[in-house]
């Protein structure tokens, strides 16, 4: 996972990942299941200040 800088406090934090159901659908219904990964990622959240954003 990539580290990002929080836009509010500047602390480095991990980027939000994919949800479990997205990964399972992508594996079970490959290659059409890859569309599940286009649905969206989980939001990125800073552990220091709690700010949440879509990255």
C-alpha positions in Angstrom: 0.0 0.0 0.0 1.1 3.5 -0.7 1.7 6.0 2.0 -0.1 9.4 1.6 0.2 12.6 3.5 -2.9 13.7 5.4 -4.2 17.0 3.8 -5.3 18.3 7.3 -2.3 17.5 9.5 0.4 16.3 7.2 0.9 13.0 8.9 1.8 10.0 6.7 -1.0 7.4 6.6 -1.8 4.3 4.6 -4.1 4.6 1.5 -7.6 2.9 1.8 -7.8 -0.5 0.1 -10.5 -2.5 -1.6 -13.3 -4.2 0.3 -13.3 -8.0 0.7 -16.4 -8.5 -1.5 -14.8 -6.6 -4.4 -11.7 -8.9 -4.3 -13.9 -12.1 -4.0 -16.1 -11.1 -6.9 -13.0 -10.2 -9.0 -11.5 -13.6 -8.4 -14.6 -15.7 -8.8 -15.9 -14.0 -11.9 -12.6 -13.2 -13.6 -12.4 -11.3 -16.1 -15.8 -9.7 -15.8 -15.4 -9.6 -12.0 -12.7 -7.0 -12.4 -15.5 -4.5 -12.8 -16.1 -4.9 -9.1 -12.8 -3.2 -8.4 -14.0 -0.2 -10.3 -16.8 0.3 -7.8 -14.6 2.2 -5.3 -12.0 1.9 -2.7 -12.5 2.3 1.1 -11.9 5.9 2.2 -8.4 6.9 3.5 -8.4 7.8 7.2 -5.7 9.5 9.2 -4.8 7.7 12.4 -3.5 10.9 14.1 -6.3 13.4 13.5 -9.1 11.1 12.2 -9.7 13.1 9.0 -11.2 10.9 6.3 -11.0 11.5 2.5 -11.2 9.7 -0.8 -7.7 9.0 -2.2 
